[in-house]
Every structure is written in C-alpha cells, then in structure tokens.
C-alpha cells in the first residue's frame, strides 16, 4: 500500500482527496492537513510515500514545500492554477491535477505514482528485460510475428479494433492493444502523447502548439499526456 497525505489550506479540498484515496485499493490515507509545516514533518519522519499537495498555501507554498522535502516522497500537485505546471515538473512531481478534480483523473495520476513507488512484478520484469533493440509484433494470422527494430518505428496509432505500427517503409497492422504495446516498448524513446498515439521521440521533426510532426504526419498531443510530454521536451533542450 502507498501511504498518502492530502495537504490543502482549504479543508473541504483535502477531504475530497481523502475520499479519493480511500476509494483507491492500492492507496492508504495517513492524514489530511491544512498546515504545510505539519505535512513537512510527516514527510521528514518517513511516514509518507505520496503527497497530494496544493500549491497556493499561506506561510509555505507548494513549490517551497517541494524544494524542502526533496526526494523523501513523491508528490502530485493539486491546484486551480495551470501556470505553475512547469515549475512543478522542474521539481519532478508525478503529476499535476487541476481543480475541480475528477476521480478518473485522480486515478490516472495515482497509477503513475504506483508505477514509480511500487511497480508490479510484471512491470519490474519489463524494466529488466527491455535491453534488446527490437520487438516482435503479432501479425494478422495465428503464430505470425513480425520483427521490428525500435529505431525503425516512427509512431503507433490505435484505431477502433486494431493498431497500426508505422515505419519509414511499411505500415504493420496488429490486433494487440495500444496499452499492451506501450508496456513492451522502452520509455524513452517511446512516449504516449495521446489516447490513440505512441511516438518515438527520436523521430520528431517539430513540436508546434498542441501537435507534433513526424515527417509530414501531424500527431495531436492529448490533454492527459501534454504536461509529461512537454516536461520531456524541456529536458531535451
């Protein structure tokens, strides 16, 4: 179980996060507080794995809190102010939740934290075994597999009933799910940028607003993946 702390200067806001934590099977609530210094003490005592942290708080802001606690725990920011997103990602937050927060969006952020804090055995094996430079993609008939080198893949598009893997020379159709392929590909260079797209960071020609370009192909950047994608882009500058 991941030990969680909800910190917000408005009690009703931390109560909402507490409700979400109690609803999530792999999370457990340690405490809620409106006092950032009390929260900092719990973190420094090693009692917390994950903090859901408001940014705009009196006496000690969320950004100041992040700088003080360092790497003692993982942090998911919760705020009504999107302009602080890049500051948060500069300090390696797990995710950035904009208020009002839906449970669906909360759960996605919690899953990200789970992968960082306590990966499942399957995920741990995946991290160990992705040392090869190719993948076998299921073909359109039984026991047919197509070997594709990672450096050949431009992007992958998930459609209604199948997935298309695009290389410079061919389009491979497979009935694997996009999620299944995502877990099999190394990250980086591969990155999910939209519910329907995984791209190779190495193949990007240009990023322009809410789209990126691989060759002449325009690929949208989805709201759910935008912050993490631009964090990667910023790190590569």
PAMI-839657 format. One line per field, with one value per residue (C-alpha): residue number from 1; x, y, z. Coordinates in Angstrom, 3 decimals. Last residue first. Layout:
BEGIN
seq = NUM, ...
xx = X, ...
yy = Y, ...
zz = Z, ...
//
This chain:
BEGIN
seq = 237, 236, 235, 234, 233, 232, 231, 230, 229, 228, 227, 226, 225, 224, 223, 222, 221, 220, 219, 218, 217, 216, 215, 214, 213, 212, 211, 210, 209, 208, 207, 206, 205, 204, 203, 202, 201, 200, 199, 198, 197, 196, 195, 194, 193, 192, 191, 190, 189, 188, 187, 186, 185, 184, 183, 182, 181, 180, 179, 178, 177, 176, 175, 174, 173, 172, 171, 170, 169, 168, 167, 166, 165, 164, 163, 162, 161, 160, 159, 158, 157, 156, 155, 154, 153, 152, 151, 150, 149, 148, 147, 146, 145, 144, 143, 142, 141, 140, 139, 138, 137, 136, 135, 134, 133, 132, 131, 130, 129, 128, 127, 126, 125, 124, 123, 122, 121, 120, 119, 118, 117, 116, 115, 114, 113, 112, 111, 110, 109, 108, 107, 106, 105, 104, 103, 102, 101, 100, 99, 98, 97, 96, 95, 94, 93, 92, 91, 90, 89, 88, 87, 86, 85, 84, 83, 82, 81, 80, 79, 78, 77, 76, 75, 74, 73, 72, 71, 70, 69, 68, 67, 66, 65, 64, 63, 62, 61, 60, 59, 58, 57, 56, 55, 54, 53, 52, 51, 50, 49, 48, 47, 46, 45, 44, 43, 42, 41, 40, 39, 38, 37, 36, 35, 34, 33, 32, 31, 30, 29, 28, 27, 26, 25, 24, 23, 22, 21, 20, 19, 18, 17, 16, 15, 14, 13, 12, 11, 10, 9, 8, 7, 6, 5, 4, 3, 2, 1
xx = 16.580, 15.995, 14.644, 12.090, 10.831, 10.462, 8.483, 6.473, 5.401, 4.528, 2.336, 0.625, -0.324, -3.847, -4.623, -3.716, -0.900, -2.144, 0.005, 0.721, 2.397, 4.730, 7.826, 6.972, 5.255, 3.966, 0.667, -0.833, 1.435, 4.067, 6.544, 8.908, 10.742, 10.005, 11.649, 13.859, 10.898, 9.294, 5.521, 2.598, -0.817, -4.542, -5.025, -2.478, 1.210, 2.404, 6.221, 8.808, 12.485, 12.312, 10.475, 11.207, 8.315, 6.534, 4.219, 3.107, 2.402, -0.116, -1.725, -2.110, -3.915, -2.596, -4.647, -1.765, -1.470, 2.029, 2.510, 5.684, 8.836, 9.527, 7.889, 4.295, 2.692, -1.092, -3.278, -6.597, -10.295, -11.093, -7.728, -4.523, -1.716, 1.954, 4.793, 8.066, 9.335, 12.580, 14.833, 12.891, 13.690, 10.632, 10.265, 6.897, 5.062, 2.664, 1.527, -2.124, -2.712, -2.733, 0.693, 1.687, 4.588, 8.020, 10.105, 13.637, 16.668, 17.016, 17.501, 13.800, 14.108, 14.789, 12.092, 9.586, 10.446, 9.661, 6.393, 5.363, 6.354, 4.148, 5.916, 5.909, 6.854, 7.203, 4.476, 2.201, 2.731, 1.601, -1.413, -2.294, -2.262, -4.646, -6.860, -7.089, -8.162, -10.968, -11.875, -12.481, -10.514, -12.037, -9.236, -6.252, -4.130, -0.393, 1.503, 4.462, 6.371, 9.983, 10.942, 11.059, 7.651, 6.242, 7.598, 6.242, 2.733, 2.512, 0.552, -2.294, -3.708, -6.646, -4.288, -3.383, 0.258, 1.159, 4.287, 6.602, 8.483, 11.833, 13.281, 13.450, 11.264, 12.477, 12.184, 8.777, 7.458, 8.677, 6.720, 3.632, 3.765, 4.725, 3.256, -0.142, -0.971, -1.330, 0.313, -1.909, -0.151, -1.259, 1.698, 2.955, 5.201, 4.525, 5.721, 9.411, 9.779, 10.641, 7.323, 5.279, 7.129, 6.508, 2.790, 2.707, 4.559, 2.059, -0.904, -4.322, -3.930, -5.117, -3.529, -2.067, -4.568, -3.943, -3.577, -3.548, -7.313, -8.401, -11.647, -9.896, -7.559, -10.494, -12.256, -9.028, -8.667, -12.184, -11.404, -8.254, -10.443, -13.027, -10.248, -8.975, -5.260, -4.600, -2.387, -3.512, -1.033, -0.700, 0.944, 1.155, 0.000
yy = 21.351, 17.670, 18.324, 20.760, 18.175, 15.586, 18.012, 18.912, 15.282, 14.895, 18.004, 17.128, 13.493, 13.883, 16.865, 14.939, 15.946, 15.600, 13.962, 15.712, 13.474, 15.217, 13.588, 13.144, 16.336, 17.318, 18.948, 21.029, 24.002, 23.209, 20.415, 19.625, 16.792, 14.081, 10.760, 10.361, 10.918, 7.806, 8.164, 6.415, 7.576, 6.967, 8.138, 10.842, 11.528, 8.101, 8.124, 5.862, 6.807, 6.609, 4.622, 1.197, -0.553, -3.628, -1.778, 0.582, -2.352, -3.785, -0.373, 0.097, -3.230, -6.091, -6.775, -5.820, -3.847, -3.062, 0.018, -0.004, 1.718, 4.609, 2.681, 2.915, 0.487, 0.394, -0.890, -2.722, -2.647, 1.056, 2.561, 2.901, 4.614, 3.816, 6.149, 6.274, 2.756, 1.810, 2.532, 0.030, -2.772, -4.659, -8.447, -9.575, -12.405, -14.926, -17.660, -17.254, -14.768, -10.965, -10.483, -10.074, -7.670, -8.966, -6.144, -4.929, -3.346, -5.719, -4.386, -4.264, -7.241, -5.520, -2.846, -5.450, -7.700, -4.835, -4.141, -7.795, -7.832, -4.745, -1.426, 0.090, 3.771, 4.816, 2.603, 3.434, 7.154, 6.876, 4.846, 7.594, 10.168, 8.044, 7.568, 11.321, 11.923, 9.357, 10.678, 14.125, 17.097, 20.595, 21.614, 20.913, 17.886, 17.931, 14.657, 12.776, 15.892, 16.103, 19.609, 21.072, 19.398, 21.628, 24.838, 23.770, 23.273, 26.519, 28.363, 25.855, 27.496, 25.695, 23.423, 19.871, 18.763, 15.085, 14.486, 11.525, 11.236, 11.989, 13.207, 16.905, 17.809, 21.404, 22.211, 20.580, 22.539, 25.787, 24.897, 24.027, 27.383, 27.800, 30.590, 30.573, 27.920, 28.176, 24.994, 22.218, 18.906, 15.307, 13.689, 10.151, 7.832, 9.215, 8.350, 8.987, 11.474, 14.182, 13.597, 13.812, 16.990, 18.560, 17.903, 19.632, 22.549, 22.697, 23.006, 22.292, 18.604, 15.187, 12.050, 8.611, 7.587, 4.263, 3.756, 0.495, -0.035, 3.522, 4.695, 5.757, 7.945, 9.523, 10.362, 11.850, 13.965, 15.335, 15.959, 17.876, 20.240, 20.640, 21.538, 24.504, 25.033, 21.813, 18.818, 15.220, 12.575, 9.095, 5.798, 3.520, 0.000
zz = -24.827, -24.018, -20.507, -21.923, -24.404, -21.637, -19.462, -22.545, -22.883, -19.183, -19.253, -22.531, -21.774, -20.386, -22.641, -25.786, -28.148, -31.728, -34.440, -37.756, -40.342, -42.792, -41.313, -37.672, -36.584, -33.170, -32.273, -29.483, -30.008, -32.632, -31.986, -34.864, -36.590, -34.051, -34.940, -31.853, -29.527, -30.996, -30.814, -29.159, -30.346, -29.772, -26.172, -26.975, -26.369, -25.220, -25.377, -26.942, -26.691, -23.710, -22.438, -23.863, -25.640, -24.282, -21.872, -24.644, -26.965, -24.490, -23.965, -27.737, -27.879, -29.984, -33.110, -35.394, -38.621, -39.856, -42.051, -44.117, -45.294, -42.912, -40.084, -38.888, -36.434, -36.874, -34.033, -34.260, -33.412, -33.109, -34.023, -32.049, -33.938, -33.486, -34.440, -36.349, -35.645, -37.415, -34.429, -32.337, -34.763, -35.993, -36.044, -37.378, -35.652, -37.211, -34.815, -35.852, -38.671, -38.889, -37.318, -33.691, -33.280, -32.217, -30.743, -31.349, -29.694, -26.756, -23.206, -22.352, -19.997, -16.691, -16.913, -18.119, -15.192, -12.796, -14.611, -14.275, -10.594, -10.016, -9.628, -6.141, -5.988, -9.639, -11.118, -8.182, -8.725, -12.341, -11.189, -8.699, -11.511, -13.571, -10.508, -9.872, -13.488, -13.167, -9.704, -11.148, -9.885, -9.832, -9.746, -11.974, -11.152, -11.912, -11.979, -10.527, -9.498, -10.627, -9.384, -12.902, -13.302, -10.595, -12.049, -15.458, -14.074, -12.095, -14.794, -14.514, -11.341, -9.686, -7.810, -6.875, -7.225, -7.044, -4.974, -4.438, -1.154, 0.516, -2.810, -1.962, 1.032, 1.098, -2.611, -2.851, 0.149, -1.427, -4.581, -2.535, -0.802, 2.864, 5.033, 3.298, 0.678, -3.114, -4.388, -3.018, -2.427, -2.795, -1.045, -1.704, 0.331, 3.816, 7.325, 6.725, 9.570, 7.007, 5.274, 8.477, 9.486, 6.097, 6.432, 9.822, 8.258, 5.366, 7.723, 6.190, 6.975, 5.893, 7.291, 6.609, 3.920, 2.175, -1.572, -3.578, -3.481, -4.399, -2.758, 0.457, -1.618, -3.489, -0.216, 1.161, -1.969, -1.428, 2.256, 1.250, -0.780, 2.002, 4.442, 2.423, 3.130, 1.248, 2.026, 1.500, 2.721, 1.289, 2.269, -0.799, 0.000
//
